[in-house]
């Protein structure tokens, strides 16, 4: 009886070791393929803070206001960026109020103006994400930034001017508290 149990354990151990060696030596599972460089470039639509990846185009707040109405943005976000079912796009408070107190408003809390452009480009309009042309995205970005008094209404946004905009959050975005190893957790930290 003991010999059978011993042999069963050896066989089980051997099968585990053999399976792991087989899995490590198998390069593929016969599913899918490696994407081409062109396919990877098509999926790489991220826009960084420096705006190096921004496409050519331009837009103004006036053009953006027209697009906001004609593309149906107001149906979700409200006529002036407030009061809709979707998140607010305009703060009810002015620039004299502390940024963190003005609400979760993308054109105010975004660390970089390119973040606003990137979000509109990727996620709007709902149900037709990514369908906006670069000029339309520049215009809508200008409209939202102007609406929140981040830029003047007549400023033209393009790949060169957009990354230079100083956002209201400034250097306060994700600033880390002073903390050293072996110190107590921050007050109110849940874990």
Secondary structure, DSSP 8 states (H G I E B T S, - for coil): -HHHHHHHHHHHHHHHHHHHHHHHH----S------HHHHHHH-----TT-TT--S-EE-HHHHHHHHHHTTHHHHH-TTSSSSSS---S-SS-TTS-GGGG-S-HHHH-SSHHHHHHHHHHH-STTSTT-S-HHHHHHHHHHHHHHTTSS-TT--EETTTGGG---TTGGGTT------TTS---TT---
